[in-house]
C-alpha cells in the first residue's frame, strides 16, 4: 500500500489494520526496527516510568519541574484524550500531524516485513523524534503496559520508576501483586537507580532490584513526605524541602506522586540542576487532564480516569476528604476488561446517585454488563442507564442542584467523551 500521502488519521487506521493484536508484548520486533532506524540510547538522561496508577501524574510533575528549570523536555505518554499528538511532546508542544506522519513513513520503510502493533509504531515514532530533536535535555517515557516486555523498554533509563502496583491487566501481567511487580520491575537496569513510589513494596520488586545491584529508593524508607494544612514537606536521606506548595494536581494521592518526582530530581541532580524555587514552581504548575480535574460551571464537575480498584479507592478518598454541601452524582463508563464490580464497590460509600453509560469504543462495556455488575454489588441501589456519556451527564446536570457535584469517571474514554462535548468550559 502506498502510504506516502497518508494523513495522520489514515496512518493510525493503517496501524490498527495491519496488526490484528492491539496488545502484543515483546521486544524483539520493535528492537529490530529501532536498530534499522539507528535508534539507540538517547543523547540525554532518560526517565522511564511504569506502574499500575500514577504514571501520568508523576511524568506531569517531572515535566513541569524540569520546564521550570529551563530544560527542554521530551515526553511520551499514553493513552491520549482527544488528539494522538498529545502522546509525543517536545519542549511542551505536541508534535504536529506532519511531523508524526514523516516519522511513521520512516518506520514503515525500516520495518519492511516486521509486524508492528499500534503502540509499537507510536513508541518508535517518539524515540525517532527525540533522537532528531535538537537540544533535548531530558526524556520522560511512560510504559504502556507492564514493563519488562513493553516497547519502551528497548531504551535504557538513567532512573527507572515504578509508581505503584495493584491488580489490573491480569490477563497479561499475572493474577497477583508479586507477578505484576516482577513485570513492572523489568524496566530496572544493572547499577541504575530505581524508585518505588508506594509504601507497600512487593517482594518481587525488591528482589529484582537486588539481583541487578540497582539502588532502590522506596517511599517511606529512603524518602518520604508529610502534609500540613497549607503546605507539605519532603525529605530523603540527603536533603529536605520545607513548606512546599500544594501540588498542581489535586487529590491526596498526588502528594505521593509529587514526592516520587522529587526523588527522581535528586538522583539526577548532577546532570540536571534544579533549584528549590524551580522545584516549588514546577510542582505548583503541574497539570494533567482527567486527574481529579475541576471543570468550571454552575454545578461542580470533577473528571477522573479512575478505572481499576486502586484508582477507585483513591478517587473515593479524594471525594470523602473534599467538602461538598450537597449530593454526589456519578457518571460511570468503563471498558469491558476492567473489574467493574470492584470499582463500584469502592465508590459506593461516596456516591448518592448513579448514571451508568456505554462507551462507543471497541472495548467499551455494554450497558447490560454495567448494570449486571452494578446490581451484583448494590442490589438495592437504583442506577439510571444511558447510551453514552453525553446523555448520562445531561441527566445528572438536570437532577443536580447548585450544592451538588457531578463526577465523570471510569476510563480515559469516559473523560474524553465529556471533553469532546464540554471541553470549551475548560479552555
C-alpha positions as CSV (number, residue, x, y, z in Angstrom):
1,X,0.0,0.0,0.0
2,X,1.2,3.5,-0.8
3,X,1.4,5.3,2.5
4,X,3.4,8.4,1.3
5,X,0.4,10.7,1.3
6,X,-1.4,9.3,4.3
7,X,-3.0,11.8,6.8
8,X,-2.4,11.1,10.5
9,X,-5.9,9.6,10.8
10,X,-5.1,7.3,7.8
11,X,-1.8,6.3,9.4
12,X,-3.5,5.4,12.7
13,X,-6.2,3.3,10.9
14,X,-3.4,1.6,8.9
15,X,-1.5,0.7,12.0
16,X,-4.7,-0.9,13.5
17,X,-5.4,-2.8,10.4
18,X,-2.0,-4.3,9.6
19,X,-1.6,-5.9,13.1
20,X,-4.5,-7.9,14.5
21,X,-3.5,-7.6,18.1
22,X,-3.8,-4.2,19.8
23,X,-1.6,-5.6,22.6
24,X,1.4,-7.7,21.5
25,X,4.1,-7.7,24.2
26,X,7.7,-8.4,23.3
27,X,10.8,-6.5,22.4
28,X,12.3,-8.5,19.5
29,X,10.3,-6.9,16.7
30,X,10.5,-3.3,17.9
31,X,14.2,-3.7,18.7
32,X,14.9,-4.9,15.1
33,X,13.2,-1.9,13.6
34,X,14.8,0.5,16.1
35,X,18.2,-0.8,15.1
36,X,17.5,-0.3,11.4
37,X,16.5,3.3,12.1
38,X,19.6,4.0,14.1
39,X,17.6,4.5,17.3
40,X,19.9,3.8,20.2
41,X,20.3,5.3,23.7
42,X,19.1,8.9,23.9
43,X,21.8,11.6,24.0
44,X,20.4,12.9,27.3
45,X,19.1,11.5,30.5
46,X,16.1,9.2,30.3
47,X,13.5,8.6,33.0
48,X,11.2,5.6,32.4
49,X,8.0,5.4,34.5
50,X,6.0,2.2,35.0
51,X,3.2,1.4,37.5
52,X,-0.4,0.5,37.7
53,X,-1.5,4.0,38.6
54,X,0.3,7.3,38.9
55,X,2.5,7.1,35.8
56,X,1.0,10.1,34.0
57,X,0.9,12.2,37.1
58,X,4.5,11.6,38.0
59,X,5.6,12.4,34.5
60,X,3.4,15.6,34.6
61,X,5.3,16.7,37.8
62,X,8.7,15.9,36.3
63,X,7.9,17.7,33.0
64,X,6.7,20.8,35.0
65,X,9.7,20.8,37.3
66,X,12.3,20.5,34.5
67,X,10.5,23.0,32.4
68,X,10.5,25.5,35.3
69,X,14.3,24.9,35.5
70,X,14.7,25.9,31.8
71,X,15.3,22.5,30.4
72,X,13.9,21.2,27.1
73,X,11.8,18.1,27.9
74,X,10.6,15.3,25.6
75,X,7.6,13.3,26.9
76,X,6.0,10.1,25.6
77,X,2.7,9.2,27.3
78,X,-0.4,7.2,26.6
79,X,-3.3,7.0,26.1
80,X,-4.3,10.3,24.7
81,X,-7.5,12.1,25.5
82,X,-8.6,14.0,22.3
83,X,-5.6,14.1,19.9
84,X,-3.0,11.4,19.2
85,X,-0.5,14.3,19.1
86,X,-0.8,14.6,22.9
87,X,1.3,11.4,23.2
88,X,4.6,12.9,21.9
89,X,5.6,16.4,23.1
90,X,8.9,18.2,22.7
91,X,9.5,21.3,24.8
92,X,5.9,21.4,25.9
93,X,4.5,21.3,22.4
94,X,2.6,18.5,20.8
95,X,4.2,17.1,17.6
96,X,2.3,18.2,14.6
97,X,0.4,15.8,12.2
98,X,3.1,16.4,9.5
99,X,6.0,15.6,11.8
100,X,4.3,12.4,13.1
101,X,3.4,11.3,9.5
102,X,7.0,11.8,8.5
103,X,8.2,9.6,11.3
104,X,5.6,6.9,10.5
105,X,6.9,6.9,7.0
106,X,10.5,6.3,8.2
107,X,9.2,3.5,10.4
108,X,7.2,1.9,7.6
109,X,10.3,2.0,5.4
110,X,12.5,0.5,8.0
111,X,10.2,-2.3,9.3
112,X,9.7,-3.9,5.8
113,X,8.5,-7.4,6.7
114,X,8.5,-6.9,10.5
115,X,4.9,-6.6,12.0
116,X,4.4,-3.8,14.5
117,X,1.4,-3.0,16.7
118,X,-0.2,0.4,17.0
119,X,1.6,1.1,20.3
120,X,5.0,0.0,18.9
121,X,4.6,2.4,15.9
122,X,3.9,5.2,18.4
123,X,6.9,4.3,20.6
124,X,9.3,4.2,17.7
125,X,7.9,7.5,16.5
126,X,8.6,9.1,19.9
127,X,12.1,7.7,20.0
128,X,12.8,8.7,16.4
129,X,11.6,12.3,17.0
130,X,13.5,12.6,20.3
131,X,16.7,11.4,18.6
132,X,16.2,14.0,15.9
133,X,15.3,16.9,18.2
134,X,17.9,19.5,18.8
135,X,19.0,20.3,22.4
136,X,16.7,18.0,24.3
137,X,17.9,17.9,27.9
138,X,15.8,15.1,29.3
139,X,13.3,12.4,28.0
140,X,10.4,11.1,30.0
141,X,9.0,7.7,28.8
142,X,5.7,6.2,30.1
143,X,5.4,2.5,29.9
144,X,2.2,1.4,28.2
145,X,1.6,-2.0,29.8
146,X,3.7,-3.9,32.3
147,X,7.4,-3.0,31.8
148,X,9.6,-6.0,31.0
149,X,8.1,-6.6,27.5
150,X,6.8,-3.1,26.8
151,X,8.2,-1.4,23.7
152,X,9.5,1.5,25.8
153,X,11.9,-1.0,27.5
154,X,14.2,-1.1,24.5
155,X,15.8,2.1,25.8
156,X,18.0,2.0,28.9
157,X,16.9,4.6,31.5
158,X,19.1,6.7,33.8
159,X,16.4,6.4,36.5
160,X,13.6,3.7,36.5
161,X,10.4,4.5,38.4
162,X,7.6,2.2,39.4
163,X,4.8,4.3,40.9
164,X,2.5,1.7,42.4
165,X,1.4,-1.9,42.0
166,X,-2.2,-3.1,42.1
167,X,-4.4,-5.6,40.2
168,X,-5.0,-4.6,36.6
169,X,-4.4,-6.2,33.2
170,X,-4.1,-9.5,35.0
171,X,-4.6,-11.4,31.7
172,X,-1.3,-10.0,30.5
173,X,0.7,-9.4,33.7
174,X,-0.3,-12.1,36.2
175,X,-3.0,-12.8,38.7
176,X,-1.2,-11.4,41.8
177,X,0.7,-8.4,43.1
178,X,4.1,-10.2,43.0
179,X,3.7,-11.4,39.4
180,X,2.7,-7.9,38.3
181,X,5.6,-6.4,40.3
182,X,8.0,-8.6,38.5
183,X,6.8,-7.4,35.2
184,X,6.9,-3.7,36.2
185,X,10.4,-4.1,37.6
186,X,11.6,-5.3,34.2
187,X,12.5,-1.7,33.4
188,X,15.2,-1.8,36.1
189,X,18.9,-2.0,34.9
190,X,22.1,-3.1,36.5
191,X,23.5,-0.5,38.8
192,X,20.9,2.1,37.7
193,X,18.9,3.8,40.4
194,X,15.3,2.6,40.8
195,X,12.4,4.2,42.6
196,X,9.2,2.6,44.0
197,X,6.7,5.3,44.8
198,X,4.5,3.5,47.3
199,X,4.8,2.3,50.8
200,X,3.7,-1.3,50.0
201,X,6.8,-2.7,48.4
202,X,6.2,-6.1,46.7
203,X,9.0,-8.6,47.4
204,X,9.4,-9.2,43.6
205,X,10.4,-5.6,43.1
206,X,12.9,-5.6,45.9
207,X,14.3,-9.0,44.8
208,X,14.7,-7.9,41.2
209,X,16.5,-4.7,42.2
210,X,18.8,-6.6,44.4
211,X,19.6,-9.1,41.7
212,X,20.7,-6.2,39.4
213,X,22.6,-4.3,42.2
214,X,20.2,-1.5,41.4
215,X,20.0,1.0,44.3
216,X,16.3,1.0,45.3
217,X,14.6,4.1,46.8
218,X,11.2,3.3,48.4
219,X,8.6,5.8,49.6
220,X,8.5,5.6,53.4
221,X,12.1,4.3,53.6
222,X,14.7,6.3,51.6
223,X,12.3,9.2,51.1
224,X,9.0,10.4,52.5
225,X,6.6,13.4,52.8
226,X,4.4,15.0,55.4
227,X,1.3,17.1,54.7
228,X,0.5,20.2,56.7
229,X,-2.6,22.5,56.5
230,X,-1.4,24.7,53.6
231,X,1.9,23.2,52.6
232,X,3.9,20.0,52.8
233,X,7.4,18.8,53.3
234,X,9.7,16.2,51.7
235,X,12.8,14.6,52.8
236,X,15.4,12.0,51.6
237,X,18.5,10.6,53.2
238,X,20.4,13.6,51.7
239,X,18.2,16.6,51.9
240,X,14.8,18.0,52.8
241,X,12.4,20.6,51.4
242,X,10.1,22.5,53.7
243,X,6.8,24.5,53.1
244,X,6.3,23.2,49.5
245,X,3.2,24.5,47.7
246,X,0.2,22.2,47.2
247,X,0.7,20.1,44.0
248,X,-0.9,21.5,40.9
249,X,-2.7,18.1,40.6
250,X,-5.5,17.7,43.1
251,X,-6.2,14.8,45.4
252,X,-4.3,13.2,48.3
253,X,-2.5,10.6,46.1
254,X,-0.8,13.4,44.2
255,X,1.5,14.2,47.2
256,X,2.8,10.6,46.8
257,X,3.4,11.1,43.0
258,X,5.0,14.5,43.6
259,X,7.3,13.0,46.3
260,X,8.3,10.4,43.8
261,X,9.1,13.0,41.2
262,X,11.3,14.9,43.7
263,X,13.3,11.7,44.4
264,X,14.0,11.5,40.6
265,X,15.1,15.1,40.6
266,X,17.5,14.4,43.4
267,X,19.0,11.3,41.8
268,X,19.7,13.3,38.6
269,X,20.9,16.5,40.2
270,X,24.5,16.0,39.0
271,X,23.2,16.1,35.4
272,X,20.1,18.3,35.7
273,X,20.5,21.1,38.3
274,X,17.2,22.3,39.8
275,X,16.9,24.9,42.5
276,X,14.4,24.7,45.3
277,X,12.5,27.6,43.8
278,X,12.2,25.8,40.5
279,X,11.0,22.6,42.2
280,X,8.3,24.5,44.0
281,X,7.2,26.4,40.9
282,X,7.1,23.1,38.9
283,X,5.1,21.3,41.5
284,X,2.5,24.0,41.7
285,X,2.1,24.5,38.0
286,X,1.8,20.8,37.1
287,X,-1.4,19.9,35.2
288,X,-2.9,16.8,33.6
289,X,-6.3,16.2,32.1
290,X,-8.6,13.8,33.9
291,X,-6.9,13.5,37.3
292,X,-9.4,14.9,39.8
293,X,-9.8,17.7,37.4
294,X,-12.3,20.5,38.3
295,X,-14.5,21.8,35.4
296,X,-15.9,25.4,35.8
297,X,-19.7,25.6,35.8
298,X,-22.8,26.3,37.8
299,X,-22.6,22.8,39.2
300,X,-19.2,21.5,40.4
301,X,-17.9,18.8,38.0
302,X,-14.9,16.6,38.5
303,X,-13.2,14.4,35.9
304,X,-11.1,11.4,36.9
305,X,-9.9,8.5,34.8
306,X,-10.1,6.0,37.7
307,X,-10.6,2.7,36.0
308,X,-9.4,0.0,38.4
309,X,-9.8,-1.0,42.1
310,X,-6.9,1.0,43.4
311,X,-7.6,4.2,41.5
312,X,-11.3,3.9,42.5
313,X,-10.1,3.8,46.2
314,X,-8.0,6.9,45.6
315,X,-10.9,8.7,44.0
316,X,-13.2,7.7,46.8
317,X,-10.7,9.0,49.3
318,X,-10.4,12.3,47.4
319,X,-14.2,12.7,47.3
320,X,-14.6,11.9,51.0
321,X,-11.9,14.5,52.0
322,X,-13.2,17.2,49.8
323,X,-16.1,19.1,51.3
324,X,-19.4,19.1,49.4
325,X,-22.6,20.5,50.9
326,X,-24.9,18.6,48.6
327,X,-25.1,15.2,46.9
328,X,-22.6,13.4,44.6
329,X,-23.9,12.3,41.2
330,X,-21.5,9.8,39.4
331,X,-21.4,9.2,35.7
332,X,-19.6,5.9,35.1
333,X,-18.5,4.4,31.8
334,X,-15.9,1.6,31.7
335,X,-14.1,-0.8,29.4
336,X,-15.3,-4.4,29.4
337,X,-11.9,-5.9,30.5
338,X,-11.9,-3.9,33.8
339,X,-13.2,-5.1,37.2
340,X,-16.4,-3.1,37.1
341,X,-17.8,-4.6,40.3
342,X,-14.7,-3.6,42.4
343,X,-14.8,-0.1,41.1
344,X,-18.5,0.3,42.0
345,X,-17.8,-1.3,45.4
346,X,-15.0,1.1,46.2
347,X,-17.0,4.2,45.2
348,X,-20.3,3.1,46.8
349,X,-19.8,4.9,50.1
350,X,-19.3,8.4,48.5
351,X,-21.9,8.3,45.7
352,X,-25.6,9.2,46.1
353,X,-26.8,8.9,42.5
354,X,-25.5,6.7,39.7
355,X,-25.6,7.2,36.0
356,X,-24.2,4.2,34.0
357,X,-23.3,4.8,30.4
358,X,-22.0,3.0,27.4
359,X,-18.7,3.7,25.7
360,X,-18.6,3.6,21.9
361,X,-15.2,2.1,21.6
362,X,-14.0,-1.4,20.7
363,X,-13.5,-2.5,24.3
364,X,-16.3,-0.5,25.9
365,X,-18.5,-2.3,28.4
366,X,-22.1,-2.6,27.2
367,X,-24.8,-1.1,29.4
368,X,-26.2,-4.5,30.2
369,X,-22.8,-5.6,31.6
370,X,-22.5,-2.4,33.6
371,X,-26.0,-2.9,35.1
372,X,-25.4,-6.6,35.9
373,X,-22.1,-5.9,37.7
374,X,-23.5,-2.9,39.5
375,X,-26.6,-4.8,40.7
376,X,-24.4,-7.6,42.0
377,X,-22.6,-5.2,44.3
378,X,-25.5,-2.8,45.1
379,X,-28.8,-4.8,44.6
380,X,-30.9,-2.3,46.5
381,X,-29.5,0.8,44.9
382,X,-31.1,2.4,41.8
383,X,-28.9,3.3,38.8
384,X,-30.0,5.0,35.7
385,X,-28.6,3.8,32.3
386,X,-27.8,5.8,29.2
387,X,-26.5,5.1,25.8
388,X,-23.5,7.5,26.1
389,X,-21.6,9.8,28.3
390,X,-23.3,12.9,26.9
391,X,-26.8,11.7,27.8
392,X,-25.7,10.5,31.2
393,X,-24.1,13.8,32.1
394,X,-27.1,15.8,30.8
395,X,-29.3,13.7,33.1
396,X,-27.0,14.3,36.1
397,X,-26.8,18.0,35.4
398,X,-30.6,18.2,35.2
399,X,-31.0,16.4,38.5
400,X,-28.3,18.1,40.5
401,X,-28.7,21.4,42.3
402,X,-26.2,24.1,42.9
403,X,-24.8,22.5,46.1
404,X,-24.3,19.1,44.4
405,X,-21.3,17.8,42.5
406,X,-21.0,15.6,39.4
407,X,-18.2,13.1,38.9
408,X,-17.4,11.7,35.5
409,X,-15.1,8.7,35.7
410,X,-14.3,5.1,34.8
411,X,-11.9,5.4,31.9
412,X,-9.9,7.9,29.8
413,X,-12.5,7.3,27.1
414,X,-15.3,8.4,29.5
415,X,-13.4,11.6,30.3
416,X,-12.6,12.1,26.6
417,X,-16.2,11.8,25.7
418,X,-17.1,14.5,28.2
419,X,-14.3,16.8,26.9
420,X,-15.5,16.4,23.3
421,X,-18.8,17.8,24.3
422,X,-17.9,20.2,27.1
423,X,-14.1,21.0,26.6
424,X,-14.9,24.6,25.9
425,X,-15.8,25.0,29.6
426,X,-12.1,24.3,30.4
427,X,-10.3,26.3,27.7
